[in-house]
Amino acid sequence: MKVLDLTRVLAGPYATMLLGDLGAEVIKIEQPGTGDESRNFGPFKNGFSLYFMSVNRGKQSVTLNLKTERGQAIFKQLLKQTDVLVENFRPGTMKKLGLDYDSLKVEHPSLIYAACSGFGQTGPYAEQGAYDMIIQGIGGIISITGEPGGPPVRVGTSISDITAALFTTIGVLSALHHRNQTGSGQFVDVAMLDSLVAVLENAVVRYFATGEPPKPLGARHPAITPFEAFVSADGHVIIAIGNDTLWAKFCEHVDRQELIQISGSERTPIERRTIVNCFLFSRRSWRQRKTDDWIDALGAIGVPCGPINAMDKVVSHPQVQAREMITRVAHHITGEVEVPGVPIKLSETPGNVDAPAPSLGEHTDKVLTGLLGMHPDEVEQLRRHGVI
C-alpha cells in the first residue's frame, strides 16, 4: 500500500508513521528548502531534529513545490500509484491548490483521502488553525487535569494530536476495508477537537448526570476508591482497587477489617472517600514504607499497584523492554538513536521500525526516476527551477 503523506508537525505524521510501521510505503511530500516545520523542533542530535525523527521514521522524503504547475503535474503522477493521501492543512488550503478530494476523486475514484485538522472540515471553527494546547483548552481536558484548586495544567503529552492521529489511522483502515469490498474510495474527516471530546469518556457523562462540570482531582479516579497515588517513604505508590473483592483483601492486609463492609458505591462519594483514606493511610508506619515494599506486599495478595516512574525507569522497565517498545534506528547524521517501538503486536504480519526518518528530499531522485521513470537530467532541471 502506498501512502502519499502531505502532513506536518505531529497529528498527521503520527498517523502516517503508524501506517508505515504496519507495512505501508509512505512518501512524504515536503516543501523544497524548508520541509516539515518540525525539522526545526528540538531536541537535536548533530543538528538533526529528534522530534522529527520520532514521528517520521521509515518514510521517504520527496521535495515538491505544489504551488507550481509542474509540481502539481508530478503530484498527480504520484497520485496514480497511491492508495491513500493524508494531509493536515487548514481546511480550504488544498482546495485553493485544486488538490482537494472533490477535485481529485473524479480521476481517482478509489482514492482514500484523509484530512486531519484542528476542528474538522465543517462547523463555524473549521477554518481556524489549532495547536494541541488550544484544543486541550477548548476540549476541556485541562479543566479536569491537575490538583484541586490549582492552576491549569496541560496533559503531559500532546494528547489531542495523538488521539487525532489514532482516529485518522482507524478511519483510513476502515476506508480501505470498504474499498476492498466495493472498489470505492472516500473522504476521511478527523478533527483534533472531536478526537479529544471522544476520549473524555466519563467526564462527559458525569456532567450530564449531575449538571456540575467535573473538576481536577489530582491523581485519583473520579468513580473508584481507593484508586490513586499515595505518599510512600521514598515517593508514591499507586493503589488501584477496582472491586469489593480486592477491597476486602486490601483491608485485611492493612489490618482494617472493620472497613470491609463499605462497598464500592459507598466509598466513591467525596466525603466518604476522604474518611476512608484517612482511616487507611493516616498511620505513620504506612507512610514510612517504601514504594517497592508496598508493591511487593500488595502484589503478593493480588491487589493492583505500581510506582510513578520517571522516563529513565520507563525506558528500562523489563516489561517495556520485553515488548520491544524501545527500538533503535541508525541515521547517517545522528548515528543510532532510540525511538518508541510498535505497540500493535500482530501474529502474522508484525509491524516493524526498519528505517530512520529521512533527511529533507533524501528520496526525491529515487522516487522520480524509479517510480515515475524520469531521466536524471529532467530531475536536475526540475531542481534548478525550484520545482523540487
BAMITI-240730 format. One record per residue: residue number from 1; x, y, z of N, C-alpha, C in turn. Coordinates in steps of 0.2 Angstrom, whole numbers, plus 5000, padded with zeros to 4 digits. Example, Ala and Ser with C-alpha at 12.3 -4.5 7.8 and 13.67 -1.06 7.14 Angstrom:
BEGIN
R  1  5066  4972  5039  5062  4978  5039  5066  4984  5039
R  2  5064  4989  5035  5068  4995  5036  5064  5000  5039
//
This chain:
BEGIN
R  1  5004  4994  5000  5000  5000  5000  5004  5006  5000
R  2  5003  5011  4996  5007  5017  4995  5003  5023  4998
R  3  5006  5027  5003  5003  5032  5006  5007  5039  5004
R  4  5003  5043  5001  5006  5050  5000  5005  5054  5006
R  5  5010  5057  5009  5010  5060  5015  5011  5067  5014
R  6  5006  5072  5015  5007  5079  5015  5006  5082  5021
R  7  5008  5078  5027  5007  5081  5033  5013  5084  5036
R  8  5012  5088  5042  5017  5091  5045  5016  5091  5053
R  9  5021  5092  5056  5022  5093  5064  5020  5086  5067
R  10  5014  5085  5070  5013  5079  5074  5007  5075  5072
R  11  5001  5077  5072  4995  5073  5071  4995  5069  5065
R  12  4996  5072  5059  4996  5069  5053  5002  5064  5052
R  13  5008  5067  5054  5014  5062  5053  5014  5056  5058
R  14  5011  5057  5064  5010  5051  5068  5005  5046  5065
R  15  5000  5048  5062  4996  5043  5058  4999  5040  5053
R  16  5003  5043  5048  5006  5040  5043  5012  5036  5045
R  17  5015  5038  5051  5020  5034  5054  5017  5027  5056
R  18  5011  5027  5059  5008  5021  5061  5007  5016  5055
R  19  5004  5019  5049  5003  5016  5043  5010  5013  5040
R  20  5015  5017  5041  5022  5014  5039  5024  5009  5043
R  21  5023  5009  5050  5025  5004  5054  5022  4997  5052
R  22  5016  4998  5050  5012  4992  5049  5013  4989  5041
R  23  5017  4992  5038  5019  4990  5031  5018  4994  5025
R  24  5015  5000  5026  5014  5004  5020  5020  5007  5018
R  25  5021  5009  5012  5026  5013  5009  5024  5020  5009
R  26  5027  5024  5013  5025  5031  5014  5030  5036  5011
R  27  5027  5040  5006  5031  5045  5003  5029  5052  5005
R  28  5033  5055  5009  5032  5061  5012  5034  5067  5008
R  29  5029  5071  5006  5030  5077  5001  5031  5083  5006
R  30  5037  5086  5004  5039  5092  5008  5041  5098  5004
R  31  5040  5104  5006  5041  5110  5003  5049  5110  5002
R  32  5051  5112  4996  5059  5112  4995  5062  5118  4999
R  33  5067  5116  5002  5071  5121  5006  5069  5121  5013
R  34  5063  5120  5015  5061  5121  5022  5058  5114  5024
R  35  5054  5111  5021  5051  5105  5023  5046  5105  5029
R  36  5045  5100  5032  5041  5100  5038  5044  5104  5044
R  37  5040  5109  5046  5042  5114  5051  5045  5110  5057
R  38  5043  5104  5059  5045  5101  5065  5052  5099  5064
R  39  5055  5099  5058  5063  5098  5057  5067  5103  5061
R  40  5063  5109  5063  5066  5114  5067  5065  5114  5075
R  41  5061  5108  5077  5060  5107  5084  5065  5103  5087
R  42  5067  5105  5093  5072  5101  5097  5068  5095  5101
R  43  5072  5091  5104  5080  5091  5104  5083  5089  5098
R  44  5089  5091  5097  5093  5089  5091  5099  5085  5093
R  45  5101  5081  5088  5107  5077  5088  5111  5078  5082
R  46  5117  5081  5082  5121  5083  5077  5117  5087  5072
R  47  5113  5091  5074  5109  5096  5070  5103  5093  5067
R  48  5101  5087  5068  5095  5084  5066  5090  5083  5071
R  49  5084  5085  5070  5078  5085  5075  5076  5078  5077
R  50  5077  5077  5083  5074  5070  5086  5067  5070  5087
R  51  5064  5076  5087  5057  5077  5087  5054  5074  5080
R  52  5057  5077  5075  5055  5075  5068  5056  5067  5067
R  53  5062  5065  5070  5064  5058  5070  5059  5053  5073
R  54  5056  5056  5078  5051  5052  5082  5045  5050  5079
R  55  5043  5054  5074  5036  5053  5071  5036  5052  5063
R  56  5043  5052  5061  5043  5051  5053  5048  5046  5051
R  57  5049  5041  5056  5053  5036  5054  5051  5031  5048
R  58  5055  5029  5045  5053  5024  5039  5050  5027  5033
R  59  5050  5034  5033  5046  5037  5027  5052  5039  5022
R  60  5049  5040  5016  5054  5043  5011  5052  5050  5010
R  61  5057  5055  5009  5056  5062  5008  5057  5064  5001
R  62  5052  5067  4998  5052  5070  4992  5050  5077  4992
R  63  5054  5082  4990  5053  5089  4990  5049  5090  4983
R  64  5044  5094  4984  5039  5096  4978  5036  5102  4980
R  65  5036  5107  4975  5033  5113  4976  5026  5113  4973
R  66  5021  5112  4977  5014  5111  4974  5011  5118  4972
R  67  5014  5123  4973  5012  5129  4970  5014  5131  4963
R  68  5018  5126  4960  5020  5127  4953  5016  5122  4949
R  69  5015  5124  4943  5011  5119  4938  5015  5113  4937
R  70  5021  5113  4936  5025  5107  4936  5025  5102  4942
R  71  5025  5106  4948  5025  5102  4954  5018  5098  4955
R  72  5013  5102  4953  5006  5098  4953  5005  5093  4948
R  73  5008  5093  4942  5008  5088  4937  5012  5082  4940
R  74  5018  5083  4943  5021  5077  4946  5017  5074  4952
R  75  5014  5078  4956  5010  5076  4961  5004  5071  4959
R  76  5001  5073  4953  4996  5069  4950  4998  5063  4947
R  77  5005  5063  4945  5008  5057  4943  5009  5052  4949
R  78  5011  5055  4954  5012  5050  4960  5005  5048  4962
R  79  5000  5052  4962  4993  5050  4964  4991  5044  4961
R  80  4993  5043  4954  4990  5037  4951  4992  5031  4954
R  81  4998  5031  4957  5001  5025  4961  5000  5025  4968
R  82  4995  5029  4970  4994  5030  4978  4987  5027  4980
R  83  4987  5024  4986  4981  5021  4988  4978  5026  4993
R  84  4982  5029  4997  4980  5034  5002  4983  5041  5002
R  85  4980  5046  5003  4983  5053  5003  4981  5055  5010
R  86  4986  5058  5014  4984  5060  5021  4987  5068  5021
R  87  4983  5072  5023  4985  5079  5024  4982  5082  5030
R  88  4986  5087  5033  4983  5090  5039  4984  5098  5039
R  89  4983  5100  5032  4982  5108  5032  4976  5110  5034
R  90  4976  5117  5035  4970  5120  5037  4964  5119  5032
R  91  4958  5118  5033  4953  5116  5028  4953  5122  5023
R  92  4953  5121  5017  4952  5126  5012  4959  5126  5008
R  93  4965  5124  5011  4971  5125  5008  4972  5121  5002
R  94  4970  5115  5002  4971  5110  4997  4966  5112  4991
R  95  4960  5115  4993  4955  5117  4988  4958  5123  4984
R  96  4962  5127  4987  4965  5133  4984  4970  5131  4978
R  97  4973  5125  4980  4978  5122  4975  4975  5118  4970
R  98  4968  5116  4971  4964  5112  4966  4966  5105  4967
R  99  4968  5103  4973  4970  5096  4975  4966  5094  4981
R  100  4960  5096  4982  4955  5094  4987  4952  5087  4985
R  101  4949  5084  4989  4946  5077  4987  4941  5078  4982
R  102  4936  5083  4982  4931  5083  4976  4935  5084  4970
R  103  4940  5087  4969  4944  5088  4963  4947  5082  4961
R  104  4950  5078  4966  4954  5073  4964  4950  5066  4963
R  105  4944  5066  4966  4941  5059  4965  4938  5058  4959
R  106  4937  5063  4954  4935  5062  4948  4939  5058  4944
R  107  4946  5059  4944  4950  5054  4941  4953  5049  4945
R  108  4952  5049  4951  4954  5044  4956  4948  5042  4961
R  109  4943  5038  4958  4938  5036  4962  4939  5031  4968
R  110  4945  5028  4967  4947  5023  4973  4951  5026  4978
R  111  4953  5033  4977  4957  5036  4982  4954  5037  4989
R  112  4958  5035  4994  4956  5037  5001  4960  5043  5003
R  113  4956  5048  5004  4959  5055  5006  4957  5056  5013
R  114  4962  5057  5017  4961  5058  5024  4964  5065  5026
R  115  4959  5069  5029  4961  5076  5031  4960  5076  5039
R  116  4966  5077  5042  4966  5078  5049  4968  5085  5051
R  117  4963  5089  5054  4964  5096  5056  4961  5097  5063
R  118  4962  5104  5065  4960  5105  5072  4953  5105  5073
R  119  4949  5107  5069  4942  5107  5070  4937  5104  5065
R  120  4941  5100  5060  4937  5097  5055  4935  5101  5049
R  121  4932  5098  5044  4930  5101  5038  4923  5105  5038
R  122  4920  5105  5044  4913  5108  5044  4913  5112  5051
R  123  4907  5116  5051  4906  5120  5058  4909  5126  5058
R  124  4908  5131  5062  4910  5138  5062  4917  5139  5064
R  125  4921  5134  5067  4928  5134  5068  4932  5131  5063
R  126  4929  5128  5058  4933  5124  5053  4939  5127  5050
R  127  4939  5133  5049  4945  5136  5045  4950  5139  5050
R  128  4949  5139  5057  4953  5141  5062  4959  5136  5062
R  129  4965  5139  5063  4971  5135  5065  4971  5133  5072
R  130  4974  5127  5074  4974  5125  5080  4981  5121  5082
R  131  4983  5122  5088  4988  5118  5091  4985  5114  5097
R  132  4989  5109  5099  4987  5104  5104  4985  5108  5110
R  133  4989  5113  5113  4987  5116  5119  4980  5120  5118
R  134  4979  5123  5112  4972  5126  5111  4967  5121  5112
R  135  4968  5115  5108  4962  5110  5109  4961  5108  5116
R  136  4967  5107  5119  4966  5104  5126  4962  5109  5130
R  137  4963  5116  5129  4959  5121  5132  4951  5120  5130
R  138  4950  5121  5124  4943  5121  5121  4940  5114  5123
R  139  4943  5109  5122  4941  5102  5123  4940  5100  5130
R  140  4942  5105  5135  4940  5103  5142  4945  5099  5146
R  141  4950  5096  5143  4954  5091  5147  4958  5094  5152
R  142  4960  5101  5150  4964  5104  5156  4959  5106  5162
R  143  4953  5107  5161  4948  5108  5166  4948  5102  5171
R  144  4950  5096  5169  4949  5091  5174  4956  5088  5175
R  145  4961  5092  5174  4968  5089  5175  4972  5094  5180
R  146  4976  5091  5185  4979  5095  5190  4976  5093  5197
R  147  4979  5097  5201  4977  5097  5208  4971  5101  5210
R  148  4966  5099  5214  4960  5103  5216  4962  5110  5218
R  149  4959  5115  5215  4961  5122  5217  4967  5125  5214
R  150  4971  5121  5210  4977  5123  5207  4976  5126  5201
R  151  4982  5129  5198  4981  5132  5191  4980  5127  5186
R  152  4979  5130  5180  4978  5125  5174  4984  5121  5173
R  153  4983  5115  5171  4989  5110  5170  4988  5107  5163
R  154  4992  5107  5159  4992  5104  5152  4994  5096  5153
R  155  4990  5092  5150  4992  5085  5150  4999  5084  5147
R  156  5003  5080  5150  5010  5080  5149  5012  5077  5142
R  157  5007  5075  5138  5009  5074  5131  5004  5077  5126
R  158  5006  5078  5120  5001  5081  5115  4995  5077  5114
R  159  4991  5076  5118  4985  5071  5118  4980  5072  5113
R  160  4979  5078  5111  4974  5079  5106  4977  5078  5099
R  161  4983  5079  5098  4987  5077  5092  4987  5070  5091
R  162  4989  5066  5096  4990  5059  5096  4983  5055  5095
R  163  4978  5058  5099  4971  5054  5098  4969  5056  5091
R  164  4970  5062  5088  4968  5063  5081  4971  5058  5076
R  165  4978  5057  5078  4982  5053  5073  4979  5046  5074
R  166  4977  5043  5080  4975  5037  5080  4968  5036  5077
R  167  4963  5041  5078  4957  5040  5074  4958  5041  5067
R  168  4963  5045  5064  4964  5045  5057  4966  5039  5054
R  169  4970  5035  5058  4973  5029  5056  4967  5024  5056
R  170  4963  5024  5061  4957  5020  5061  4952  5021  5055
R  171  4951  5028  5054  4947  5029  5048  4950  5027  5041
R  172  4956  5028  5041  4960  5025  5034  4959  5018  5034
R  173  4960  5014  5039  4959  5007  5039  4952  5005  5037
R  174  4947  5008  5040  4940  5007  5039  4939  5008  5032
R  175  4941  5014  5029  4940  5015  5022  4943  5010  5017
R  176  4949  5008  5019  4952  5003  5015  4948  4996  5015
R  177  4945  4995  5020  4941  4989  5021  4935  4990  5016
R  178  4932  4995  5016  4926  4997  5012  4928  4997  5005
R  179  4934  4999  5003  4936  4999  4996  4938  4992  4994
R  180  4940  4988  4998  4942  4981  4996  4935  4977  4994
R  181  4929  4980  4997  4923  4977  4996  4919  4980  4990
R  182  4921  4986  4989  4917  4990  4984  4921  4993  4978
R  183  4927  4994  4979  4931  4997  4974  4931  5005  4975
R  184  4927  5007  4980  4926  5015  4980  4931  5017  4986
R  185  4934  5023  4984  4937  5027  4990  4932  5031  4993
R  186  4935  5035  4998  4931  5040  5001  4935  5045  5005
R  187  4932  5050  5008  4935  5056  5012  4934  5054  5019
R  188  4940  5054  5022  4940  5053  5030  4942  5060  5033
R  189  4937  5062  5037  4937  5069  5040  4938  5068  5048
R  190  4944  5070  5050  4945  5069  5058  4948  5076  5061
R  191  4945  5077  5066  4946  5084  5070  4950  5082  5076
R  192  4955  5086  5078  4958  5086  5085  4953  5087  5090
R  193  4948  5092  5089  4943  5093  5095  4939  5087  5095
R  194  4936  5085  5090  4932  5079  5090  4935  5073  5094
R  195  4941  5072  5092  4945  5066  5095  4946  5067  5102
R  196  4947  5073  5105  4948  5074  5112  4942  5073  5116
R  197  4936  5076  5113  4930  5075  5116  4928  5068  5116
R  198  4930  5064  5111  4928  5057  5111  4932  5053  5117
R  199  4937  5055  5119  4941  5052  5124  4940  5055  5131
R  200  4936  5060  5132  4934  5062  5139  4930  5057  5143
R  201  4927  5052  5139  4923  5047  5142  4919  5049  5148
R  202  4921  5047  5154  4916  5048  5160  4915  5055  5162
R  203  4920  5059  5160  4919  5066  5162  4913  5069  5159
R  204  4911  5067  5153  4905  5070  5149  4899  5067  5153
R  205  4899  5060  5154  4893  5058  5157  4892  5060  5164
R  206  4897  5061  5168  4897  5064  5174  4893  5071  5174
R  207  4895  5075  5169  4892  5082  5169  4885  5081  5167
R  208  4883  5077  5163  4876  5076  5161  4872  5073  5167
R  209  4875  5069  5171  4872  5065  5176  4871  5070  5182
R  210  4875  5075  5183  4875  5079  5189  4873  5086  5188
R  211  4874  5088  5181  4874  5095  5180  4879  5100  5182
R  212  4884  5097  5185  4890  5100  5188  4896  5098  5183
R  213  4900  5103  5181  4906  5102  5177  4911  5099  5182
R  214  4914  5093  5180  4919  5090  5184  4925  5094  5185
R  215  4929  5093  5190  4934  5097  5192  4941  5093  5192
R  216  4947  5096  5193  4953  5092  5194  4953  5088  5200
R  217  4955  5082  5200  4955  5078  5206  4962  5075  5207
R  218  4967  5078  5204  4974  5076  5206  4975  5069  5203
R  219  4978  5065  5207  4980  5058  5204  4975  5053  5207
R  220  4968  5055  5207  4964  5050  5209  4958  5049  5204
R  221  4955  5043  5204  4949  5041  5200  4943  5045  5202
R  222  4939  5047  5197  4933  5050  5200  4927  5046  5202
R  223  4928  5039  5200  4922  5035  5202  4924  5028  5206
R  224  4930  5028  5208  4933  5022  5211  4937  5024  5217
R  225  4937  5021  5223  4941  5022  5229  4942  5016  5233
R  226  4949  5015  5235  4955  5019  5233  4957  5018  5226
R  227  4959  5023  5222  4961  5022  5215  4965  5028  5214
R  228  4971  5029  5217  4975  5035  5216  4982  5034  5219
R  229  4986  5039  5219  4993  5039  5221  4994  5041  5228
R  230  4997  5037  5232  4998  5039  5239  5005  5040  5241
R  231  5007  5044  5246  5014  5045  5248  5017  5039  5251
R  232  5023  5037  5249  5027  5032  5252  5033  5035  5255
R  233  5037  5031  5258  5043  5034  5261  5048  5037  5256
R  234  5048  5034  5250  5053  5037  5245  5050  5039  5239
R  235  5043  5041  5239  5040  5043  5233  5032  5042  5233
R  236  5030  5039  5229  5022  5037  5229  5021  5030  5226
R  237  5016  5028  5228  5013  5021  5226  5006  5022  5224
R  238  5005  5019  5218  4998  5019  5215  4994  5013  5217
R  239  4989  5014  5221  4984  5008  5223  4978  5009  5219
R  240  4976  5003  5215  4970  5004  5211  4966  4998  5213
R  241  4961  4999  5217  4956  4994  5220  4949  4995  5216
R  242  4948  4990  5211  4943  4991  5207  4936  4987  5208
R  243  4937  4983  5213  4931  4980  5215  4931  4978  5223
R  244  4925  4975  5225  4925  4974  5233  4929  4968  5235
R  245  4930  4963  5230  4935  4958  5232  4942  4960  5234
R  246  4944  4964  5229  4951  4967  5231  4951  4972  5237
R  247  4945  4975  5238  4945  4979  5244  4945  4975  5250
R  248  4942  4970  5250  4942  4965  5256  4950  4963  5257
R  249  4953  4961  5252  4960  4959  5253  4964  4964  5255
R  250  4963  4970  5253  4967  4976  5255  4966  4977  5262
R  251  4960  4978  5264  4958  4979  5271  4961  4974  5276
R  252  4961  4968  5274  4964  4963  5278  4971  4964  5279
R  253  4975  4966  5273  4982  4966  5273  4984  4972  5278
R  254  4980  4978  5278  4982  4983  5282  4979  4983  5289
R  255  4976  4978  5290  4973  4977  5297  4967  4982  5299
R  256  4963  4983  5294  4957  4987  5295  4951  4983  5292
R  257  4950  4977  5295  4944  4973  5294  4937  4977  5295
R  258  4937  4982  5299  4931  4985  5300  4928  4989  5294
R  259  4933  4990  5289  4931  4994  5284  4928  4990  5278
R  260  4929  4983  5278  4927  4979  5273  4920  4980  5270
R  261  4915  4981  5275  4908  4981  5273  4907  4987  5269
R  262  4911  4992  5268  4910  4998  5264  4911  4997  5257
R  263  4905  4996  5253  4905  4994  5246  4908  5000  5242
R  264  4910  4998  5236  4912  5002  5231  4908  5009  5230
R  265  4902  5008  5229  4897  5014  5228  4897  5018  5234
R  266  4898  5015  5240  4899  5019  5246  4905  5023  5247
R  267  4911  5020  5244  4917  5023  5245  4918  5029  5241
R  268  4915  5029  5235  4916  5034  5230  4914  5041  5232
R  269  4908  5043  5235  4907  5050  5236  4912  5053  5240
R  270  4913  5060  5238  4919  5063  5240  4920  5063  5248
R  271  4915  5064  5252  4916  5064  5259  4917  5057  5262
R  272  4914  5052  5259  4916  5045  5261  4923  5043  5259
R  273  4925  5046  5253  4932  5044  5251  4937  5047  5255
R  274  4936  5053  5258  4940  5057  5262  4941  5053  5269
R  275  4935  5051  5271  4935  5047  5278  4939  5040  5277
R  276  4937  5037  5272  4940  5030  5271  4948  5031  5270
R  277  4950  5036  5266  4958  5036  5265  4961  5039  5272
R  278  4957  5043  5275  4960  5045  5282  4961  5039  5286
R  279  4956  5035  5287  4957  5029  5291  4962  5024  5289
R  280  4963  5023  5282  4968  5019  5279  4975  5021  5280
R  281  4976  5027  5278  4983  5029  5277  4985  5035  5282
R  282  4982  5035  5287  4985  5040  5292  4990  5037  5297
R  283  4990  5031  5297  4996  5028  5301  5003  5030  5299
R  284  5007  5032  5303  5013  5035  5301  5017  5029  5298
R  285  5017  5023  5301  5021  5017  5299  5019  5016  5292
R  286  5013  5017  5289  5012  5015  5282  5015  5020  5278
R  287  5016  5026  5280  5019  5031  5275  5026  5030  5276
R  288  5029  5026  5280  5036  5025  5281  5038  5019  5276
R  289  5033  5016  5273  5035  5010  5269  5037  5013  5262
R  290  5042  5010  5260  5045  5012  5253  5040  5009  5248
R  291  5040  5012  5242  5036  5011  5236  5037  5003  5234
R  292  5043  5001  5234  5044  4994  5232  5041  4989  5237
R  293  5042  4991  5244  5039  4987  5249  5031  4986  5248
R  294  5028  4992  5246  5021  4992  5245  5019  4987  5239
R  295  5023  4988  5234  5022  4984  5228  5023  4977  5229
R  296  5028  4975  5233  5029  4968  5234  5023  4965  5238
R  297  5022  4969  5244  5016  4966  5248  5010  4966  5245
R  298  5008  4971  5241  5001  4971  5238  5001  4966  5232
R  299  5006  4966  5229  5007  4961  5223  5006  4954  5225
R  300  5008  4952  5231  5008  4946  5234  5001  4943  5235
R  301  4996  4948  5236  4989  4947  5238  4985  4948  5232
R  302  4988  4950  5226  4984  4952  5220  4980  4958  5220
R  303  4983  4963  5224  4980  4970  5223  4984  4974  5218
R  304  4981  4977  5213  4985  4980  5208  4988  4987  5211
R  305  4994  4988  5210  4998  4993  5212  5004  4994  5208
R  306  5007  5000  5208  5013  5002  5204  5016  5008  5206
R  307  5022  5010  5204  5026  5016  5205  5024  5021  5200
R  308  5026  5027  5202  5026  5033  5197  5033  5033  5194
R  309  5034  5031  5188  5041  5030  5185  5043  5037  5182
R  310  5049  5039  5183  5052  5044  5178  5054  5041  5172
R  311  5056  5045  5167  5057  5042  5160  5063  5037  5160
R  312  5068  5038  5164  5073  5034  5164  5071  5027  5166
R  313  5066  5026  5171  5064  5020  5173  5059  5017  5168
R  314  5055  5021  5164  5050  5019  5159  5054  5015  5154
R  315  5059  5018  5151  5063  5015  5145  5067  5009  5147
R  316  5068  5008  5153  5072  5002  5155  5068  4997  5159
R  317  5061  4998  5159  5057  4994  5163  5057  4987  5159
R  318  5058  4981  5163  5058  4975  5160  5052  4973  5155
R  319  5046  4975  5157  5041  4974  5153  5041  4978  5146
R  320  5043  4984  5147  5044  4988  5141  5049  4985  5136
R  321  5054  4983  5139  5060  4980  5135  5058  4974  5132
R  322  5054  4969  5136  5052  4963  5133  5047  4964  5128
R  323  5043  4969  5128  5038  4970  5122  5041  4974  5116
R  324  5048  4975  5117  5052  4979  5112  5049  4986  5110
R  325  5047  4989  5116  5044  4996  5115  5049  5002  5115
R  326  5055  5000  5115  5061  5005  5114  5065  5001  5108
R  327  5066  5004  5103  5070  5001  5097  5075  5007  5095
R  328  5080  5004  5091  5085  5009  5089  5085  5009  5081
R  329  5086  5015  5079  5087  5016  5071  5093  5020  5070
R  330  5097  5019  5065  5103  5022  5063  5102  5027  5057
R  331  5104  5033  5058  5103  5038  5053  5110  5041  5052
R  332  5111  5043  5046  5118  5045  5043  5121  5051  5047
R  333  5116  5055  5049  5118  5061  5053  5118  5060  5061
R  334  5113  5057  5063  5113  5057  5071  5116  5051  5073
R  335  5118  5046  5069  5120  5039  5071  5114  5035  5074
R  336  5115  5031  5079  5110  5027  5082  5106  5031  5087
R  337  5099  5031  5086  5095  5034  5091  5089  5029  5093
R  338  5087  5030  5099  5081  5026  5102  5075  5030  5101
R  339  5070  5026  5098  5063  5028  5097  5058  5023  5100
R  340  5052  5025  5101  5047  5020  5104  5046  5015  5098
R  341  5044  5009  5100  5043  5004  5096  5035  5004  5093
R  342  5033  4998  5090  5027  4997  5088  5022  4994  5093
R  343  5017  4997  5095  5013  4995  5101  5008  4989  5098
R  344  5007  4989  5092  5002  4984  5089  5006  4978  5087
R  345  5004  4972  5091  5008  4966  5090  5003  4961  5086
R  346  5005  4960  5080  5001  4956  5075  5005  4949  5074
R  347  5001  4944  5075  5005  4937  5074  5007  4935  5067
R  348  5004  4937  5062  5005  4935  5055  5009  4941  5051
R  349  5007  4947  5053  5010  4952  5049  5013  4958  5054
R  350  5018  4956  5058  5020  4961  5063  5023  4967  5060
R  351  5022  4973  5064  5025  4979  5062  5032  4979  5063
R  352  5035  4984  5060  5042  4985  5061  5045  4992  5060
R  353  5050  4994  5064  5053  5000  5063  5060  4999  5060
R  354  5060  4999  5053  5066  4997  5050  5070  5002  5046
R  355  5068  5009  5047  5072  5014  5044  5071  5021  5048
R  356  5076  5025  5048  5075  5031  5052  5071  5036  5048
R  357  5070  5042  5051  5067  5047  5047  5071  5050  5042
R  358  5069  5052  5036  5073  5054  5031  5076  5061  5031
R  359  5081  5063  5028  5083  5070  5028  5079  5073  5022
R  360  5079  5080  5022  5074  5083  5018  5076  5082  5011
R  361  5071  5079  5007  5072  5077  5000  5077  5071  4998
R  362  5078  5067  5003  5083  5062  5003  5081  5057  4997
R  363  5074  5056  4996  5072  5051  4991  5069  5054  4985
R  364  5070  5061  4984  5067  5064  4978  5069  5061  4971
R  365  5076  5060  4971  5079  5057  4964  5076  5050  4963
R  366  5077  5046  4969  5075  5039  4968  5067  5038  4966
R  367  5063  5042  4969  5056  5041  4968  5054  5044  4961
R  368  5057  5050  4959  5056  5052  4952  5058  5048  4947
R  369  5064  5045  4947  5067  5041  4942  5065  5034  4942
R  370  5064  5031  4949  5062  5024  4949  5055  5023  4949
R  371  5051  5027  4952  5043  5026  4952  5040  5030  4946
R  372  5043  5036  4944  5039  5039  4938  5043  5039  4932
R  373  5049  5036  4932  5053  5034  4926  5056  5041  4923
R  374  5057  5046  4927  5060  5052  4924  5068  5051  4923
R  375  5071  5054  4918  5078  5054  4917  5081  5059  4922
R  376  5087  5057  4924  5091  5061  4929  5092  5068  4927
R  377  5093  5069  4920  5093  5076  4918  5087  5080  4919
R  378  5081  5077  4918  5075  5080  4919  5074  5082  4927
R  379  5076  5077  4931  5076  5079  4938  5080  5085  4940
R  380  5086  5085  4937  5091  5090  4939  5088  5097  4936
R  381  5084  5097  4931  5081  5103  4928  5076  5105  4933
R  382  5072  5101  4935  5066  5102  4940  5069  5106  4946
R  383  5075  5103  4948  5078  5106  4954  5081  5113  4953
R  384  5083  5114  4947  5086  5121  4945  5080  5126  4945
R  385  5074  5124  4943  5068  5128  4943  5064  5129  4949
R  386  5067  5126  4954  5063  5126  4961  5057  5122  4962
R  387  5056  5117  4957  5050  5113  4957  5051  5108  4963
R  388  5057  5105  4964  5059  5100  4969  5065  5103  4973
//
